[in-house]
Amino acid sequence: MRNSKNLRKFILPSLGRGMGVGSLVLLLCVLCVSCDDDNDDWKQYLTRGNEARPTWSIPSDMYQIFEFTMAVQVTLQDELLPYASDDDLMCATIGDEVRAVTTLQRTGGEVYFPLVIAGSSGSGKVSLRYYCAQLRRTYTLDGWMPFTPGISPTQDGQPYVVKFIPVNN
């Protein structure tokens, strides 16, 4: 009860005389809920689309055309993992050229996409495209990382986590 008196003594006069503690609590709840809604904008990326499965492919002699390869394992951010399925695809591009295509792999509960990306020294940045069969949507991450032959295929022993959806955590 003593805290209630302090609240009335210091806060309520600045808000106007007619507002009670209940009104203040209601106002604070509304403000908190509206703040949470602002952080949920990313959920629009999880709505079902209507895209057909892409037909990404690489030439059969891709690894003879380019002098280097970059082998990496990537996985999805937490928000996309529940939608991952065996029908998903991922491709790596440099510029407009598809340089690697792979399907989802599962090992010991881990979900990942192994990519062997072909390129030349100074090829530029690798972009990733992910087709989610369950959501029928393609997600793109341009300029994910520079083409780097000999890079570690994992990050600290774990697949690289690719963030296709801009989530405000």
Secondary structure, DSSP 8 states (H G I E B T S, - for coil): -HHHHHHHHHTHHHH-TT--HHHHHHHHHHHHHHHHHHTTGGGGGGS------------TTHHHHSSEEEEEEEEE-TTTGGG--TT-EEEEEETTEEEEEEE-EEETTEEEEEEEEEE-TT--EEEEEEEETTTTEEEEEEEEEE--TT--SSBTTB-EEE--S----
